[in-house]
Amino acid sequence: MTTHLDDLGHAVRFESTPRRIISLVPSLTEALALSAPGTLVGATDWCSHPSDLDVVRIGGTKNPAVEAIVALVPDLIVANAEENRADDIAALRAAGWQVWVTDIRTVDGALESMSRLLAAIEAPACDWLDEARARWSSLPEIARPERSRAVIPIWRKPWMHVGSDTYAGDVLRRLGVDNVLADSPERYPRIRLEDLPEFDLVILPDEPYAFTEHDGPESFVPVACALVDGRSLTWYGPAMVNAPAILEEQIARATGR
């Protein structure tokens, strides 16, 4: 038996290399499907990548069907401290299942977290991880001549925004965009638009709320709005490989930089 520590320091024990894995996080589902083909037996209803993923669906990230999970007899369940509820994770562990919880809040943290997880399950195909590390390490470190001060809404009715200590905030920081709510006491504060600090750019992702050119920018006229790919902004995993190029192009289109 081998013992590993997940991102929260919880011991996860394997009697043998896991070969029946359930993922409760869409971005980790994509990473596991690509890195350890054939090991995923279950994933959430929201796990949309890869598009041909053929596994049992076990409900949502916030309301997984525990009975369906148990019926799959997994060697390992992979979750995330932000995406999944602590009560669900505790219940699965109490029932005797091995649960690996990730806690990802920065680009470097994502690369390190996934590297440890994939090494622990002896994933054979991790080339994308090396490529993602190379892409992000090649970016100029913070010292971009022109930086934007942005607000990043993730929902409306009510308006919610990216606050402090988030993966999305660190992604944008690395791309020359400073989050005006980076010092918020909350990670995803609800703040009325009239109460926001000054900003010169709005980042509007297409998930979790599907902002479009006709739904979102009208609320921020005359400030420039960048409609961006939510997967590139918030998914840690294979999406990290192309995320810098995709987001830089979308931001440049909005700002003219």
C-alpha positions as CSV (number, residue, x, y, z in Angstrom):
1,M,0.0,0.0,0.0
2,T,1.2,3.5,-0.8
3,T,0.2,6.7,0.9
4,H,0.0,10.2,-0.7
5,L,-1.1,13.6,0.5
6,D,-3.6,15.6,-1.4
7,D,-3.5,19.4,-1.7
8,L,-5.1,19.8,1.7
9,G,-2.7,17.4,3.4
10,H,-5.2,14.5,3.6
11,A,-3.8,11.0,3.4
12,V,-4.9,9.1,0.3
13,R,-4.0,5.4,0.3
14,F,-3.7,3.1,-2.7
15,E,-3.5,-0.7,-2.4
16,S,-2.5,-0.6,-6.1
17,T,-2.3,1.9,-8.9
18,P,-5.9,3.3,-9.3
19,R,-7.6,2.0,-12.5
20,R,-11.2,3.0,-11.7
21,I,-11.3,6.8,-11.2
22,I,-14.3,9.1,-10.8
23,S,-13.8,12.9,-11.4
24,L,-16.1,15.5,-9.8
25,V,-14.4,18.4,-11.6
26,P,-14.7,19.1,-15.3
27,S,-11.1,20.4,-15.8
28,L,-9.7,17.4,-13.9
29,T,-11.8,15.1,-16.0
30,E,-10.2,16.4,-19.1
31,A,-6.7,16.0,-17.6
32,L,-7.3,12.5,-16.4
33,A,-9.0,11.4,-19.7
34,L,-6.0,12.6,-21.7
35,S,-3.2,11.6,-19.2
36,A,-4.5,8.2,-18.1
37,P,-6.8,6.9,-20.9
38,G,-9.3,4.2,-19.8
39,T,-9.1,4.9,-16.1
40,L,-12.1,7.2,-15.8
41,V,-15.4,5.4,-15.0
42,G,-17.5,8.3,-13.9
43,A,-17.7,12.1,-14.2
44,T,-20.2,14.9,-13.6
45,D,-22.9,16.0,-15.9
46,W,-20.8,19.2,-16.5
47,C,-17.7,17.4,-17.7
48,S,-17.8,18.4,-21.4
49,H,-14.2,17.6,-22.4
50,P,-13.1,15.5,-24.1
51,S,-16.2,15.7,-26.3
52,D,-16.2,11.9,-26.8
53,L,-16.0,11.1,-23.1
54,D,-18.0,7.9,-22.6
55,V,-18.4,7.3,-18.8
56,V,-21.2,7.1,-16.3
57,R,-22.6,10.5,-15.3
58,I,-23.0,11.0,-11.6
59,G,-24.8,14.3,-11.2
60,G,-23.4,17.8,-10.7
61,T,-20.3,19.1,-8.9
62,K,-22.5,20.4,-6.1
63,N,-24.9,17.5,-6.0
64,P,-23.2,14.3,-6.9
65,A,-25.3,11.1,-6.8
66,V,-23.6,9.2,-4.0
67,E,-25.4,6.0,-4.8
68,A,-24.2,6.1,-8.4
69,I,-20.6,6.8,-7.2
70,V,-20.7,3.8,-4.9
71,A,-22.1,1.5,-7.6
72,L,-19.0,2.2,-9.7
73,V,-16.7,0.9,-7.0
74,P,-14.0,3.5,-7.6
75,D,-10.3,3.1,-6.6
76,L,-10.1,6.9,-6.4
77,I,-12.4,9.9,-6.4
78,V,-10.9,13.2,-7.5
79,A,-12.5,16.5,-6.2
80,N,-11.7,20.1,-5.7
81,A,-12.0,22.3,-2.6
82,E,-13.7,25.1,-4.5
83,E,-15.9,23.1,-6.9
84,N,-17.2,20.5,-4.6
85,R,-18.9,20.6,-1.2
86,A,-16.9,19.7,1.9
87,D,-19.9,17.7,3.2
88,D,-20.0,15.5,0.1
89,I,-16.3,14.9,0.3
90,A,-16.5,14.0,4.0
91,A,-19.5,11.7,3.4
92,L,-17.6,9.8,0.7
93,R,-14.5,9.4,2.9
94,A,-16.7,8.3,5.8
95,A,-18.1,5.6,3.6
96,G,-14.5,4.3,3.0
97,W,-13.7,5.7,-0.4
98,Q,-10.4,7.3,-1.2
99,V,-10.9,11.0,-2.2
100,W,-8.1,13.2,-3.5
101,V,-8.9,16.9,-3.1
102,T,-7.1,19.5,-5.2
103,D,-6.9,23.2,-4.1
104,I,-5.8,25.3,-7.0
105,R,-5.5,29.1,-6.8
106,T,-2.5,30.0,-9.1
107,V,-1.0,28.9,-12.4
108,D,2.1,27.5,-10.8
109,G,-0.1,25.8,-8.1
110,A,-2.2,24.2,-10.8
111,L,0.9,22.7,-12.6
112,E,2.3,21.4,-9.3
113,S,-1.0,20.0,-8.1
114,M,-1.7,18.1,-11.3
115,S,1.9,16.9,-11.5
116,R,1.6,15.3,-8.1
117,L,-1.8,13.8,-8.8
118,L,-0.8,12.3,-12.2
119,A,2.5,11.0,-10.8
120,A,0.6,9.3,-7.9
121,I,-1.7,7.4,-10.3
122,E,1.2,6.7,-12.7
123,A,-0.5,8.4,-15.6
124,P,1.4,7.5,-18.8
125,A,0.6,10.4,-21.1
126,C,1.5,13.8,-19.5
127,D,3.2,15.6,-22.4
128,W,0.6,18.4,-22.2
129,L,1.7,19.2,-18.7
130,D,5.3,19.8,-19.8
131,E,4.0,21.9,-22.7
132,A,1.7,24.0,-20.4
133,R,4.6,24.6,-18.1
134,A,6.8,25.8,-21.0
135,R,4.1,28.1,-22.3
136,W,3.4,29.8,-19.0
137,S,7.1,30.1,-18.0
138,S,7.9,31.8,-21.3
139,L,5.6,34.8,-20.5
140,P,7.3,38.0,-19.4
141,E,7.1,38.0,-15.6
142,I,4.7,40.8,-14.6
143,A,6.9,43.5,-16.1
144,R,4.6,44.3,-19.0
145,P,4.8,48.0,-20.0
146,E,1.0,48.5,-20.1
147,R,-1.2,46.9,-17.5
148,S,-4.9,47.0,-17.3
149,R,-7.1,47.4,-14.2
150,A,-10.0,45.1,-14.7
151,V,-13.2,43.8,-13.2
152,I,-14.1,40.2,-14.0
153,P,-17.8,39.5,-13.6
154,I,-18.8,35.8,-13.4
155,W,-22.5,36.3,-12.9
156,R,-25.3,38.8,-13.1
157,K,-28.6,39.1,-11.2
158,P,-26.9,39.5,-8.8
159,W,-23.5,40.7,-10.1
160,M,-20.7,38.5,-8.9
161,H,-17.0,39.0,-9.6
162,V,-13.6,37.3,-9.3
163,G,-12.2,38.5,-6.0
164,S,-9.0,37.5,-4.1
165,D,-6.9,34.3,-4.2
166,T,-8.3,32.8,-7.4
167,Y,-6.8,30.8,-10.3
168,A,-8.6,33.1,-12.8
169,G,-7.1,36.2,-11.1
170,D,-3.6,34.8,-11.3
171,V,-4.0,33.8,-15.0
172,L,-4.9,37.4,-15.8
173,R,-2.1,38.8,-13.6
174,R,0.4,36.8,-15.6
175,L,-1.1,38.3,-18.8
176,G,-0.8,41.9,-17.7
177,V,-4.3,42.4,-16.3
178,D,-4.7,43.4,-12.6
179,N,-7.9,42.5,-10.9
180,V,-9.3,45.6,-9.1
181,L,-10.9,43.2,-6.5
182,A,-7.8,41.2,-5.8
183,D,-7.8,42.5,-2.2
184,S,-11.4,41.7,-1.6
185,P,-12.0,39.7,1.6
186,E,-14.1,37.3,-0.5
187,R,-13.0,35.1,-3.4
188,Y,-16.2,35.8,-5.4
189,P,-17.9,39.0,-4.0
190,R,-21.3,40.2,-4.8
191,I,-20.9,43.9,-5.6
192,R,-23.2,46.3,-7.4
193,L,-21.7,47.9,-10.5
194,E,-21.9,51.4,-9.0
195,D,-19.9,50.2,-6.0
196,L,-16.9,48.9,-7.9
197,P,-13.5,50.6,-7.7
198,E,-12.2,52.3,-10.8
199,F,-11.3,50.1,-13.7
200,D,-10.3,50.5,-17.4
201,L,-11.2,47.0,-18.7
202,V,-13.9,44.4,-18.2
203,I,-13.3,40.7,-18.7
204,L,-16.4,38.8,-19.6
205,P,-16.0,35.0,-19.7
206,D,-18.6,32.7,-21.3
207,E,-18.8,30.6,-18.2
208,P,-20.2,30.1,-15.6
209,Y,-22.5,32.9,-16.9
210,A,-22.5,33.0,-20.7
211,F,-21.7,36.6,-21.4
212,T,-22.0,37.6,-25.0
213,E,-21.6,40.7,-27.1
214,H,-25.4,41.4,-26.5
215,D,-25.5,40.4,-22.9
216,G,-23.0,42.1,-20.6
217,P,-21.0,44.9,-22.4
218,E,-24.0,47.2,-22.4
219,S,-23.7,47.5,-18.6
220,F,-20.2,48.9,-18.8
221,V,-20.3,51.5,-21.6
222,P,-17.9,53.2,-22.4
223,V,-15.3,50.9,-20.8
224,A,-13.7,48.3,-23.1
225,C,-15.0,44.8,-22.6
226,A,-13.1,41.6,-23.6
227,L,-15.3,38.6,-24.2
228,V,-13.1,35.7,-23.4
229,D,-13.1,31.9,-23.4
230,G,-14.1,30.8,-19.9
231,R,-12.4,27.5,-20.3
232,S,-9.1,29.2,-21.0
233,L,-9.6,31.5,-18.0
234,T,-10.7,29.0,-15.4
235,W,-9.9,25.4,-16.5
236,Y,-6.6,24.1,-15.1
237,G,-5.5,21.1,-17.2
238,P,-4.9,20.6,-20.9
239,A,-6.7,23.9,-21.6
240,M,-3.6,25.6,-20.0
241,V,-1.5,24.8,-23.1
242,N,-3.4,27.2,-25.4
243,A,-4.9,29.5,-22.8
244,P,-2.2,32.2,-22.9
245,A,-2.4,32.7,-26.7
246,I,-6.2,32.6,-26.7
247,L,-6.7,35.0,-23.9
248,E,-4.0,37.4,-25.0
249,E,-5.6,37.7,-28.5
250,Q,-9.1,38.2,-27.0
251,I,-7.8,40.9,-24.6
252,A,-5.8,42.6,-27.3
253,R,-8.8,42.7,-29.6
254,A,-10.8,44.6,-26.9
255,T,-8.0,47.0,-25.8
256,G,-6.1,47.5,-29.1
257,R,-2.8,46.7,-27.4
